Amino acid sequence: MRKILTILLMISAIASCDKKEVIWDIAPVGVVINLNDGTNNLLSPSNPNNILDSLVTATFKGEKYNLTSLQEGDIDTLASHWGFITRWYGFAIYNEKIHFGEFPGDENIEDQNLIIDWWGASKDTITIRNIVHKGDTNWVERSYHLNGEEVKYEFTLEKKL
């Protein structure tokens, strides 16, 4: 009896689908930076030369963020309708990496610069592009550039102290 109900439920679900509607989900947009001095992780509390107490800021879309440290319970999440979860880190150290974002994957971000000021010593610019194309075929044009060079959303950056 249970199998019959399961089969009927599945048939009902399939029959009720609107074949014209395409459901798709897009991975969130964010940046993850592994920061080191060539050898050691500059975000590790065990590294005596870490930058955990340094003033590091980021500017994105006219808003300025100070680098903070987060724990698991500090991260706000927003579930999308169909699956991907967007986590809001802001500009923060989490699991010994710097995170910026995340933004919903369906948000258009057209060549916006994330400018990071490293304790007044230097600056880096990460250009984020996320253009969503909807139509007969759906696709996303996404890229990240660090100081003009293409990188992945997670990359390693070397800083000399």
DSSP file (Angstrom, degrees, kcal/mol; ACC not computed):
  #  RESIDUE AA STRUCTURE BP1 BP2  ACC     N-H-->O    O-->H-N    N-H-->O    O-->H-N    TCO  KAPPA ALPHA  PHI   PSI    X-CA   Y-CA   Z-CA
    1    1 A M     >        0   0    0      0, 0.0     4,-2.2     0, 0.0     5,-0.2   0.000 360.0 360.0 360.0 -40.6    0.0    0.0    0.0
    2    2 A R  H  >  +     0   0    0      1,-0.2     4,-2.2     2,-0.2     5,-0.1   0.898 360.0  50.3 -63.7 -41.2    2.8    2.4    0.9
    3    3 A K  H  > S+     0   0    0      2,-0.2     4,-2.5     1,-0.2    -1,-0.2   0.893 109.1  51.9 -64.1 -39.7    4.5    1.8   -2.5
    4    4 A I  H  > S+     0   0    0      1,-0.2     4,-2.6     2,-0.2    -2,-0.2   0.921 110.2  48.1 -65.0 -43.5    1.3    2.5   -4.3
    5    5 A L  H  X S+     0   0    0     -4,-2.2     4,-2.4     2,-0.2    -1,-0.2   0.892 111.5  50.8 -62.8 -39.9    0.8    5.8   -2.5
    6    6 A T  H  X S+     0   0    0     -4,-2.2     4,-2.3     2,-0.2    -2,-0.2   0.926 111.4  47.3 -63.2 -44.9    4.4    6.8   -3.2
    7    7 A I  H  X S+     0   0    0     -4,-2.5     4,-2.5     2,-0.2    -2,-0.2   0.918 112.5  49.3 -63.7 -44.3    4.0    6.0   -6.9
    8    8 A L  H  X S+     0   0    0     -4,-2.6     4,-2.4     1,-0.2    -1,-0.2   0.898 110.7  50.5 -62.4 -40.5    0.7    7.9   -7.1
    9    9 A L  H  X S+     0   0    0     -4,-2.4     4,-2.3     2,-0.2    -1,-0.2   0.909 110.9  48.8 -62.9 -43.0    2.3   10.9   -5.4
   10   10 A M  H  X S+     0   0    0     -4,-2.3     4,-2.3     2,-0.2    -2,-0.2   0.912 112.0  48.5 -64.4 -42.6    5.2   10.9   -7.8
   11   11 A I  H  X S+     0   0    0     -4,-2.5     4,-2.6     1,-0.2    -2,-0.2   0.908 111.3  50.7 -63.8 -41.7    2.9   10.7  -10.8
   12   12 A S  H  X S+     0   0    0     -4,-2.4     4,-1.6     2,-0.2    -1,-0.2   0.906 110.4  49.1 -61.7 -42.9    0.8   13.5   -9.4
   13   13 A A  H  < S+     0   0    0     -4,-2.3     4,-0.4     2,-0.2    -2,-0.2   0.908 113.4  46.4 -64.7 -42.4    3.9   15.7   -8.9
   14   14 A I  H >< S+     0   0    0     -4,-2.3     3,-1.1     1,-0.2    -2,-0.2   0.913 111.9  50.9 -66.7 -42.6    5.1   15.0  -12.4
   15   15 A A  H 3< S+     0   0    0     -4,-2.6    -1,-0.2     1,-0.2    -2,-0.2   0.798 107.4  54.0 -66.7 -28.6    1.7   15.7  -14.0
   16   16 A S  T 3< S+     0   0    0     -4,-1.6    -1,-0.2    -5,-0.2    -2,-0.2   0.538  83.2 111.6 -85.6  -5.0    1.4   19.0  -12.2
   17   17 A C    <   -     0   0    0     -3,-1.1     2,-0.8    -4,-0.4    -3,-0.0  -0.470  68.2-132.1 -71.0 136.9    4.7   20.4  -13.4
   18   18 A D    >   -     0   0    0     -2,-0.2     3,-1.1     1,-0.1    -1,-0.1  -0.818  13.3-155.2 -86.3 113.2    4.5   23.3  -15.9
   19   19 A K  T 3  S+     0   0    0     -2,-0.8    -1,-0.1     1,-0.3    -2,-0.0   0.670  87.9  60.9 -68.4 -16.1    6.8   22.3  -18.6
   20   20 A K  T 3  S+     0   0    0      2,-0.0     2,-0.5    -3,-0.0    -1,-0.3   0.745  86.5  86.1 -81.7 -23.7    7.4   25.9  -19.7
   21   21 A E    <   -     0   0    0     -3,-1.1     2,-0.6     2,-0.0    -3,-0.0  -0.658  64.4-158.7 -83.7 126.4    8.9   26.9  -16.3
   22   22 A V        -     0   0    0     -2,-0.5     2,-0.6     2,-0.0    -3,-0.0  -0.915   3.6-157.2-105.2 124.2   12.6   26.3  -15.9
   23   23 A I        +     0   0    0     -2,-0.6     2,-0.3    59,-0.0    -2,-0.0  -0.892  24.6 157.5-103.0 123.5   13.8   26.1  -12.4
   24   24 A W        -     0   0    0     -2,-0.6     2,-0.3     2,-0.0    58,-0.1  -0.991  25.1-152.7-144.9 152.0   17.5   26.9  -11.9
   25   25 A D        -     0   0    0     -2,-0.3     2,-0.4    57,-0.1    -2,-0.0  -0.921   9.1-147.0-125.7 150.4   19.7   28.0   -9.0
   26   26 A I        -     0   0    0     -2,-0.3    79,-0.7    58,-0.1    80,-0.2  -0.959  24.0-111.7-123.4 133.2   22.9   29.9   -9.2
   27   27 A A        -     0   0    0     -2,-0.4    59,-0.1    78,-0.2    57,-0.0  -0.286  46.3 -97.3 -58.6 143.7   25.8   29.5   -6.8
   28   28 A P        -     0   0    0      0, 0.0     2,-0.5     0, 0.0    -1,-0.1  -0.146  33.2-116.8 -61.7 159.4   26.3   32.6   -4.6
   29   29 A V  E     +A  103   0A   0     74,-2.9    74,-2.8    -3,-0.1    73,-0.7  -0.869  53.9 128.5-100.7 127.4   28.9   35.3   -5.4
   30   30 A G  E     -A  101   0A   0     -2,-0.5     2,-0.4    72,-0.2    71,-0.2  -0.979  46.6-120.7-166.4 170.8   31.8   35.8   -3.0
   31   31 A V  E     -A  100   0A   0     69,-2.5    69,-2.4    -2,-0.3     2,-0.4  -0.970  15.9-168.4-125.0 138.5   35.5   36.0   -2.6
   32   32 A V  E     -Ab  99 154A   0    121,-2.9   123,-2.1    -2,-0.4     2,-0.5  -0.995   9.0-166.2-127.6 125.3   37.8   33.8   -0.5
   33   33 A I  E     -Ab  98 155A   0     65,-3.1    65,-2.7    -2,-0.4     2,-0.6  -0.950  13.5-157.5-118.3 124.5   41.4   34.8    0.1
   34   34 A N  E     - b   0 156A   0    121,-2.9   123,-3.2    -2,-0.5     2,-0.5  -0.895  23.8-160.2 -91.2 119.7   44.2   32.7    1.5
   35   35 A L  E     + b   0 157A   0     -2,-0.6     7,-2.2    61,-0.3     8,-0.5  -0.900  21.1 152.3-112.8 124.7   46.7   35.2    2.8
   36   36 A N  E     -Cb  41 158A   0    121,-2.3   123,-3.0    -2,-0.5     5,-0.2  -0.905  49.2-126.3-142.1 171.5   50.3   34.3    3.5
   37   37 A D  S    S-     0   0    0      3,-1.8   121,-0.1    -2,-0.3     4,-0.1   0.116  77.1 -78.1-103.1  19.2   53.8   35.8    3.6
   38   38 A G  S    S+     0   0    0      2,-0.2     3,-0.1   119,-0.1   122,-0.1   0.006 127.3  22.8 106.0 -25.6   55.2   33.3    1.2
   39   39 A T  S    S+     0   0    0      1,-0.3     2,-0.3     0, 0.0    -1,-0.1   0.575 114.9  51.8-133.1 -49.7   55.5   30.6    3.8
   40   40 A N  S    S-     0   0    0      9,-0.0    -3,-1.8     1,-0.0     2,-0.5  -0.732  79.8-109.4-108.3 147.4   53.1   31.1    6.8
   41   41 A N  B >   -C   36   0A   0     -2,-0.3     3,-1.1    -5,-0.2    -5,-0.3  -0.601  22.1-156.5 -70.8 119.2   49.4   31.8    7.0
   42   42 A L  T 3  S+     0   0    0     -7,-2.2     9,-2.8    -2,-0.5    10,-0.3   0.484  90.5  56.9 -77.5  -1.8   49.0   35.4    8.0
   43   43 A L  T 3  S+     0   0    0     -8,-0.5    -1,-0.2    53,-0.3    53,-0.2   0.305  81.5 106.3-109.3   6.4   45.5   34.7    9.4
   44   44 A S    X   -     0   0    0     -3,-1.1     3,-1.5     1,-0.1     6,-0.2  -0.747  63.5-146.4 -90.6 128.8   46.5   31.9   11.8
   45   45 A P  T 3  S+     0   0    0      0, 0.0    -1,-0.1     0, 0.0     5,-0.1   0.769 100.3  62.0 -61.5 -23.9   46.5   32.7   15.5
   46   46 A S  T 3  S+     0   0    0      3,-0.1     3,-0.0     2,-0.0    -2,-0.0   0.624  84.6  87.5 -78.9 -11.3   49.5   30.3   15.9
   47   47 A N    X   -     0   0    0     -3,-1.5     3,-1.7    -6,-0.2    -7,-0.0  -0.796  69.4-153.7 -87.2 115.8   51.6   32.5   13.6
   48   48 A P  T 3  S+     0   0    0      0, 0.0    -1,-0.1     0, 0.0    -6,-0.0   0.718  95.4  54.4 -63.1 -18.7   53.3   35.2   15.7
   49   49 A N  T 3  S+     0   0    0     -8,-0.1    -3,-0.1    -5,-0.1    -9,-0.0   0.041  81.8 137.4-100.4  25.1   53.4   37.5   12.6
   50   50 A N    <   -     0   0    0     -3,-1.7     3,-0.2    -6,-0.2    -7,-0.2  -0.165  55.8-135.9 -68.6 167.1   49.7   37.2   11.9
   51   51 A I    >   +     0   0    0     -9,-2.8     3,-2.2     1,-0.2    -8,-0.1   0.138  65.4 121.5-106.9  18.0   47.6   40.3   10.9
   52   52 A L  T 3  S+     0   0    0      1,-0.3    -1,-0.2   -10,-0.3    41,-0.1   0.750  80.9  39.5 -59.0 -26.8   44.7   39.5   13.2
   53   53 A D  T 3  S+     0   0    0     -3,-0.2    -1,-0.3     2,-0.1     2,-0.2   0.294  94.6 109.1-104.1   9.5   45.0   42.8   15.0
   54   54 A S  S <  S-     0   0    0     -3,-2.2     2,-0.9     1,-0.1    13,-0.1  -0.547  76.8-112.0 -85.7 151.2   45.8   44.9   11.9
   55   55 A L        +     0   0    0     -2,-0.2    64,-1.1    64,-0.1     2,-0.4  -0.744  45.2 168.2 -85.0 107.8   43.4   47.4   10.4
   56   56 A V  E     -F  118   0B   0     -2,-0.9    11,-2.9    11,-0.2     2,-0.3  -0.985   9.4-174.8-120.7 130.4   42.4   46.0    7.1
   57   57 A T  E     -FG 117  66B   0     60,-1.8    60,-2.7    -2,-0.4     2,-0.4  -0.863  12.7-158.2-125.1 159.3   39.4   47.5    5.2
   58   58 A A  E     -FG 116  65B   0      7,-2.5     7,-3.3    -2,-0.3     2,-0.5  -0.994   4.2-157.3-133.9 142.4   37.5   46.8    2.0
   59   59 A T  E     +FG 115  64B   0     56,-2.1    56,-2.4    -2,-0.4     2,-0.4  -0.985  18.7 166.4-120.8 128.4   35.4   49.2    0.0
   60   60 A F  E >   -FG 114  63B   0      3,-2.6     3,-2.1    -2,-0.5    54,-0.1  -0.974  69.0 -12.2-145.2 125.7   32.6   47.8   -2.3
   61   61 A K  T 3  S-     0   0    0     52,-0.6     3,-0.1    -2,-0.4    53,-0.1   0.863 129.2 -52.7  51.6  41.0   29.8   49.7   -4.0
   62   62 A G  T 3  S+     0   0    0      1,-0.2     2,-0.4     0, 0.0    -1,-0.3   0.408 114.7 114.8  80.9  -2.5   30.6   52.8   -1.9
   63   63 A E  E <   -G   60   0B   0     -3,-2.1    -3,-2.6     2,-0.0     2,-0.4  -0.843  55.3-145.3-103.8 139.3   30.4   50.9    1.5
   64   64 A K  E     -G   59   0B   0     -2,-0.4     2,-0.4    -5,-0.2    -5,-0.2  -0.863  14.4-168.6-105.2 135.7   33.5   50.4    3.7
   65   65 A Y  E     -G   58   0B   0     -7,-3.3    -7,-2.5    -2,-0.4     2,-0.4  -0.964  13.8-142.1-123.4 137.2   34.0   47.3    5.7
   66   66 A N  E     -G   57   0B   0     -2,-0.4     2,-0.3    -9,-0.2    25,-0.3  -0.810  33.5-107.0 -93.5 140.6   36.5   46.6    8.5
   67   67 A L        +     0   0    0    -11,-2.9    25,-0.2    -2,-0.4     2,-0.2  -0.519  49.0 174.1 -68.2 125.9   38.0   43.1    8.6
   68   68 A T  E     -d   92   0A   0     23,-1.6    25,-3.4    -2,-0.3     2,-0.4  -0.718  30.6-112.4-123.5 174.6   36.5   41.2   11.5
   69   69 A S  E     -d   93   0A   0     23,-0.2     2,-0.3    -2,-0.2    25,-0.2  -0.932  31.9-165.0-111.7 138.2   36.7   37.6   12.8
   70   70 A L        -     0   0    0     23,-2.7    25,-0.4    -2,-0.4     2,-0.3  -0.888  11.2-156.3-122.5 152.2   33.7   35.3   12.7
   71   71 A Q    >   -     0   0    0     -2,-0.3     3,-1.9    23,-0.1     4,-0.5  -0.749  44.5 -92.8-113.2 168.4   32.7   32.0   14.2
   72   72 A E  G >  S+     0   0    0      1,-0.3     3,-1.3    -2,-0.3    -1,-0.0   0.868 124.7  52.5 -50.9 -44.9   30.1   29.6   12.8
   73   73 A G  G 3  S+     0   0    0      1,-0.2    -1,-0.3     3,-0.0    -3,-0.0   0.623  99.8  64.8 -70.4 -12.2   27.2   31.1   14.8
   74   74 A D  G <  S+     0   0    0     -3,-1.9     2,-0.5     2,-0.1    -1,-0.2   0.587  79.8  97.0 -85.3 -11.1   28.0   34.6   13.6
   75   75 A I    <   -     0   0    0     -3,-1.3     2,-0.3    -4,-0.5    14,-0.1  -0.695  65.4-144.9 -90.8 123.6   27.2   33.9    9.9
   76   76 A D  E     -K   88   0C   0     12,-1.0    12,-3.1    -2,-0.5     2,-0.4  -0.649  18.2-158.9 -81.5 139.8   23.8   34.9    8.7
   77   77 A T  E     -K   87   0C   0     -2,-0.3     2,-0.4    10,-0.2    10,-0.2  -0.914  14.0-167.4-122.4 150.1   22.3   32.5    6.0
   78   78 A L  E     -K   86   0C   0      8,-2.4     8,-2.7    -2,-0.4     2,-0.3  -0.953  16.5-145.7-134.9 113.0   19.6   33.0    3.5
   79   79 A A  E     -K   85   0C   0     -2,-0.4     6,-0.2     6,-0.2     5,-0.1  -0.599  15.0-135.4 -80.2 136.8   18.3   30.0    1.7
   80   80 A S        -     0   0    0      4,-2.2    -1,-0.1    -2,-0.3   -55,-0.0  -0.275  31.4 -97.1 -79.1 176.2   17.3   30.4   -1.9
   81   81 A H  S    S+     0   0    0      1,-0.2    -1,-0.1    -2,-0.1   -56,-0.1   0.835 115.5  24.6 -62.8 -32.6   14.0   28.9   -3.2
   82   82 A W  S    S-     0   0    0      2,-0.1    -1,-0.2   -58,-0.1   -57,-0.1   0.550 125.5 -58.0-120.5  -7.2   15.6   25.8   -4.6
   83   83 A G  S    S+     0   0    0      1,-0.4    -3,-0.0   -57,-0.1   -58,-0.0   0.019  86.8 101.6 166.6 -57.9   18.9   24.9   -2.9
   84   84 A F        -     0   0    0     -5,-0.1    -4,-2.2     1,-0.1     2,-0.5  -0.320  53.7-144.9 -66.0 141.7   21.9   27.1   -2.7
   85   85 A I  E     -K   79   0C   0     -6,-0.2     2,-0.5   -57,-0.0    -6,-0.2  -0.926   5.0-146.6-108.0 127.4   22.4   28.9    0.6
   86   86 A T  E     -K   78   0C   0     -8,-2.7    -8,-2.4    -2,-0.5     2,-0.5  -0.819  12.9-159.1 -91.9 127.4   23.9   32.4    0.6
   87   87 A R  E     -K   77   0C   0     -2,-0.5     2,-0.9   -10,-0.2   -10,-0.2  -0.926   8.9-143.4-108.5 128.2   26.1   33.1    3.7
   88   88 A W  E     +K   76   0C   0    -12,-3.1   -12,-1.0    -2,-0.5    14,-0.4  -0.805  33.5 156.9 -95.2 106.9   26.7   36.7    4.6
   89   89 A Y        -     0   0    0     12,-3.2     2,-0.5    -2,-0.9    13,-0.2   0.694  28.8-160.1 -92.0 -25.5   30.3   37.0    5.9
   90   90 A G  E     - E   0 101A   0     11,-1.8    11,-1.8     1,-0.1     2,-0.5  -0.711  66.7 -33.1  73.1-127.4   30.6   40.7    5.2
   91   91 A F  E    S+ E   0 100A   0     -2,-0.5   -23,-1.6   -25,-0.3     2,-0.3  -0.910 101.0 136.8-125.2  99.7   34.4   41.2    5.2
   92   92 A A  E     -dE  68  99A   0      7,-2.3     7,-3.4    -2,-0.5     2,-0.6  -0.956  58.5-112.5-150.2 157.2   35.7   38.7    7.7
   93   93 A I  E     +dE  69  98A   0    -25,-3.4   -23,-2.7    -2,-0.3     2,-0.4  -0.841  41.2 166.2 -90.6 126.2   38.2   36.0    8.7
   94   94 A Y  E >   - E   0  97A   0      3,-2.8     3,-0.8    -2,-0.6   -23,-0.1  -0.973  67.5  -4.7-144.3 126.4   36.6   32.7    8.9
   95   95 A N  T 3  S-     0   0    0    -25,-0.4     3,-0.1    -2,-0.4    -1,-0.1   0.887 129.0 -58.7  54.3  42.3   38.5   29.3    9.1
   96   96 A E  T 3  S+     0   0    0      1,-0.2   -61,-0.3   -53,-0.2     2,-0.3   0.774 119.9  99.6  59.4  31.2   41.8   31.2    8.7
   97   97 A K  E <  S- E   0  94A   0     -3,-0.8    -3,-2.8   -63,-0.1     2,-0.5  -0.967  75.4-116.0-137.0 153.6   40.7   32.7    5.3
   98   98 A I  E     -AE  33  93A   0    -65,-2.7   -65,-3.1    -2,-0.3     2,-0.4  -0.810  33.3-168.6 -91.5 129.6   39.3   36.1    4.4
   99   99 A H  E     -AE  32  92A   0     -7,-3.4    -7,-2.3    -2,-0.5     2,-0.4  -0.930  10.2-172.6-117.2 141.2   35.8   36.0    3.0
  100  100 A F  E     -AE  31  91A   0    -69,-2.4   -69,-2.5    -2,-0.4     2,-0.3  -0.997  47.7 -33.0-130.8 131.4   33.9   38.8    1.3
  101  101 A G  E     -AE  30  90A   0    -11,-1.8   -12,-3.2    -2,-0.4   -11,-1.8  -0.834  29.2-146.5 110.9-151.1   30.2   38.4    0.5
  102  102 A E  E     +     0   0A   0    -73,-0.7   -72,-0.2   -14,-0.4    -1,-0.2   0.613  27.1 178.6 -93.5 158.0   28.3   36.3   -0.3
  103  103 A F  E     -A   29   0A   0    -74,-2.8   -74,-2.9    -2,-0.1   -16,-0.1  -0.875  43.4 -85.9-115.5 151.8   25.7   37.8   -2.6
  104  104 A P    >   -     0   0    0      0, 0.0     3,-1.9     0, 0.0   -77,-0.1  -0.299  36.3-127.1 -56.6 139.7   22.8   35.9   -4.2
  105  105 A G  T 3  S+     0   0    0    -79,-0.7   -78,-0.2     1,-0.3   -80,-0.0   0.704 106.8  59.7 -63.9 -21.1   23.9   34.3   -7.5
  106  106 A D  T 3  S+     0   0    0    -80,-0.2     2,-0.5     2,-0.1    -1,-0.3   0.354  81.0 107.4 -90.7   8.2   21.1   35.8   -9.4
  107  107 A E  S <  S-     0   0    0     -3,-1.9     2,-0.5    24,-0.1    -4,-0.1  -0.746  71.8-129.2 -86.1 126.2   22.3   39.4   -8.5
  108  108 A N        +     0   0    0     -2,-0.5     2,-0.5    23,-0.1    23,-0.2  -0.628  28.7 177.7 -76.4 125.2   23.9   41.2  -11.4
  109  109 A I  E     - H   0 130B   0     21,-2.4    21,-3.2    -2,-0.5     2,-1.0  -0.949  12.4-160.6-128.3 107.8   27.2   42.7  -10.5
  110  110 A E  E     -     0   0B   0     -2,-0.5    19,-0.2    19,-0.2    -2,-0.0  -0.752  64.3 -46.1-102.3  95.9   28.8   44.4  -13.4
  111  111 A D  E    S+     0   0B   0     -2,-1.0     2,-0.4     1,-0.2    18,-0.2   0.910  79.5 175.0  52.3  53.4   32.5   44.9  -13.0
  112  112 A Q  E     - H   0 128B   0     16,-2.1    16,-3.0    -3,-0.1     2,-0.4  -0.737  25.2-129.6 -89.9 137.2   32.4   46.2   -9.4
  113  113 A N  E     - H   0 127B   0     -2,-0.4     2,-0.7    14,-0.2   -52,-0.6  -0.747  12.5-161.7 -92.9 131.1   35.7   46.8   -7.6
  114  114 A L  E     -FH  60 126B   0     12,-3.1    12,-2.8    -2,-0.4     2,-0.6  -0.956  17.5-162.8-103.4 110.4   36.4   45.4   -4.2
  115  115 A I  E     -FH  59 125B   0    -56,-2.4   -56,-2.1    -2,-0.7     2,-0.5  -0.870   2.2-162.3-103.8 119.3   39.3   47.5   -3.0
  116  116 A I  E     -FH  58 124B   0      8,-3.0     8,-2.1    -2,-0.6     2,-0.7  -0.883   4.3-158.4-104.6 126.4   41.3   46.1    0.0
  117  117 A D  E     -FH  57 123B   0    -60,-2.7   -60,-1.8    -2,-0.5     2,-1.2  -0.918  10.6-149.6-105.2 111.9   43.5   48.4    2.0
  118  118 A W  E >>  -FH  56 122B   0      4,-2.8     3,-3.0    -2,-0.7     4,-0.9  -0.706  66.6 -55.4 -88.8  93.9   46.1   46.3    3.9
  119  119 A W  T 34 S-     0   0    0     -2,-1.2    -1,-0.2   -64,-1.1   -63,-0.1   0.723  99.5 -65.1  44.4  32.2   46.9   48.3    7.0
  120  120 A G  T 34 S+     0   0    0      2,-0.3    -1,-0.3   -65,-0.1     3,-0.1   0.430 122.2 100.6  78.1  -1.7   47.8   51.4    4.9
  121  121 A A  T <4 S-     0   0    0     -3,-3.0     2,-0.3     1,-0.3    -2,-0.2   0.838  92.4 -19.2 -86.1 -35.1   50.8   49.6    3.4
  122  122 A S  E  <  -H  118   0B   0     -4,-0.9    -4,-2.8     2,-0.0     2,-0.3  -0.975  57.1-132.6-162.9 168.3   49.2   48.6    0.0
  123  123 A K  E     -H  117   0B   0     -2,-0.3     2,-0.4    -6,-0.2    -6,-0.2  -0.968  10.1-163.8-132.0 148.8   46.0   48.1   -1.8
  124  124 A D  E     -H  116   0B   0     -8,-2.1    -8,-3.0    -2,-0.3     2,-0.5  -0.975  10.5-146.9-128.2 146.4   44.6   45.4   -4.0
  125  125 A T  E     -H  115   0B   0     -2,-0.4    22,-3.5   -10,-0.2     2,-0.6  -0.962   8.6-169.8-117.9 124.4   41.6   45.6   -6.3
  126  126 A I  E     -HI 114 146B   0    -12,-2.8   -12,-3.1    -2,-0.5     2,-0.6  -0.962  12.1-154.0-110.7 119.2   39.4   42.6   -7.0
  127  127 A T  E     -HI 113 145B   0     18,-2.8    18,-1.8    -2,-0.6     2,-0.5  -0.837   9.8-160.1 -97.5 124.9   36.9   43.2   -9.9
  128  128 A I  E     -HI 112 144B   0    -16,-3.0   -16,-2.1    -2,-0.6     2,-0.4  -0.888  10.4-178.2-110.3 131.3   33.8   41.1   -9.6
  129  129 A R  E     + I   0 143B   0     14,-2.5    14,-2.2    -2,-0.5     2,-0.3  -0.994  11.1 161.5-129.8 126.4   31.5   40.4  -12.6
  130  130 A N  E     +HI 109 142B   0    -21,-3.2   -21,-2.4    -2,-0.4     2,-0.5  -0.783   8.6 172.6-145.3  96.4   28.3   38.3  -12.3
  131  131 A I  E     - I   0 141B   0     10,-2.8    10,-3.1    -2,-0.3     2,-0.5  -0.933  19.1-150.4-112.1 123.8   25.9   38.8  -15.2
  132  132 A V  E     - I   0 140B   0     -2,-0.5     2,-0.6     8,-0.2     8,-0.2  -0.819   6.7-161.7 -97.2 125.1   22.8   36.6  -15.3
  133  133 A H  E     - I   0 139B   0      6,-3.2     6,-2.2    -2,-0.5     2,-0.4  -0.932  10.0-173.6-109.2 116.8   21.5   35.8  -18.8
  134  134 A K        +     0   0    0     -2,-0.6     2,-0.3     4,-0.2     4,-0.1  -0.895  34.2  85.9-112.5 140.7   17.9   34.5  -18.8
  135  135 A G  S    S-     0   0    0     -2,-0.4     3,-0.1     1,-0.0    -2,-0.0  -0.921  96.3 -23.0 171.3-145.0   16.1   33.3  -21.9
  136  136 A D  S    S+     0   0    0     -2,-0.3     2,-0.4     1,-0.2    -1,-0.0   0.881 140.0  28.1 -62.1 -36.9   15.7   30.0  -23.8
  137  137 A T  S    S-     0   0    0      2,-0.0     2,-0.4    -3,-0.0    -1,-0.2  -0.995  84.5-145.9-123.7 132.6   19.0   29.0  -22.3
  138  138 A N        +     0   0    0     -2,-0.4     2,-0.3    -4,-0.1    -4,-0.2  -0.789  29.1 154.8 -98.7 137.0   20.0   30.4  -18.9
  139  139 A W  E     -I  133   0B   0     -6,-2.2    -6,-3.2    -2,-0.4     2,-0.4  -0.988  31.9-132.9-156.7 162.4   23.7   31.1  -18.1
  140  140 A V  E     -I  132   0B   0     -2,-0.3     2,-0.8    -8,-0.2    -8,-0.2  -0.969   5.4-151.8-123.8 133.2   25.9   33.2  -15.9
  141  141 A E  E     +I  131   0B   0    -10,-3.1   -10,-2.8    -2,-0.4     2,-0.4  -0.905  32.8 167.0-101.2 106.6   28.9   35.2  -17.0
  142  142 A R  E     +I  130   0B   0     -2,-0.8     2,-0.3   -12,-0.2   -12,-0.2  -0.976   4.8 155.9-129.3 134.4   31.1   35.3  -13.8
  143  143 A S  E     -I  129   0B   0    -14,-2.2   -14,-2.5    -2,-0.4     2,-0.4  -0.993  23.5-154.1-152.8 157.2   34.7   36.3  -13.4
  144  144 A Y  E     -IJ 128 151B   0      7,-0.7     7,-2.6    -2,-0.3     2,-0.4  -0.996  10.9-170.0-131.1 135.7   37.1   37.7  -10.8
  145  145 A H  E     -IJ 127 150B   0    -18,-1.8   -18,-2.8    -2,-0.4     2,-0.7  -0.995  10.6-155.6-130.2 129.0   40.2   39.7  -11.5
  146  146 A L  E >  S-IJ 126 149B   0      3,-3.1     3,-2.2    -2,-0.4   -20,-0.2  -0.911  85.0 -25.0-102.6 112.5   42.9   40.6   -8.9
  147  147 A N  T 3  S-     0   0    0    -22,-3.5    -1,-0.2    -2,-0.7   -21,-0.1   0.867 130.5 -47.0  49.9  40.8   44.7   43.7  -10.0
  148  148 A G  T 3  S+     0   0    0    -23,-0.3     2,-0.4     1,-0.2    -1,-0.3   0.233 117.5 110.1  90.8 -13.1   43.7   43.0  -13.6
  149  149 A E  E <  S-J  146   0B   0     -3,-2.2    -3,-3.1     1,-0.0    -1,-0.2  -0.830  73.5-114.0 -99.7 131.6   44.7   39.3  -13.6
  150  150 A E  E     +J  145   0B   0     -2,-0.4     2,-0.3    -5,-0.3    -5,-0.3  -0.387  43.3 168.5 -65.7 135.7   42.0   36.6  -13.7
  151  151 A V  E     -J  144   0B   0     -7,-2.6    -7,-0.7    -2,-0.1     2,-0.1  -0.858  35.1-102.5-135.2 170.0   41.7   34.5  -10.6
  152  152 A K        -     0   0    0      2,-0.3  -120,-0.1    -2,-0.3    -9,-0.0  -0.358  45.4 -96.4 -83.4 173.6   39.1   32.0   -9.2
  153  153 A Y  S    S+     0   0    0      1,-0.1  -121,-2.9    -2,-0.1     2,-0.5   0.798 119.5  46.6 -64.9 -26.1   36.7   33.0   -6.5
  154  154 A E  E    S+b   32   0A   0   -123,-0.2    -2,-0.3  -121,-0.1     2,-0.3  -0.978  79.0 150.5-116.0 125.8   39.2   31.5   -4.0
  155  155 A F  E     -b   33   0A   0   -123,-2.1  -121,-2.9    -2,-0.5     2,-0.4  -0.928  42.2-109.4-147.1 168.1   42.8   32.4   -4.5
  156  156 A T  E     -b   34   0A   0     -2,-0.3     2,-0.4  -123,-0.2  -121,-0.2  -0.875  26.1-167.6-106.5 135.7   46.1   32.9   -2.5
  157  157 A L  E     -b   35   0A   0   -123,-3.2  -121,-2.3    -2,-0.4     2,-0.5  -0.981   9.9-147.5-124.1 132.7   47.6   36.3   -2.0
  158  158 A E  E     -b   36   0A   0     -2,-0.4     2,-0.4  -123,-0.2  -121,-0.2  -0.874  17.1-179.6-103.8 128.3   51.1   36.8   -0.7
  159  159 A K        -     0   0    0   -123,-3.0     2,-0.4    -2,-0.5    -2,-0.0  -0.993  18.2-144.9-127.3 129.5   51.8   39.9    1.4
  160  160 A K              0   0    0     -2,-0.4  -122,-0.1     1,-0.1  -123,-0.1  -0.784 360.0 360.0 -90.4 134.0   55.2   40.8    2.9
  161  161 A L              0   0    0     -2,-0.4    -1,-0.1  -124,-0.1  -124,-0.0   0.447 360.0 360.0 -87.0 360.0   55.1   42.4    6.3
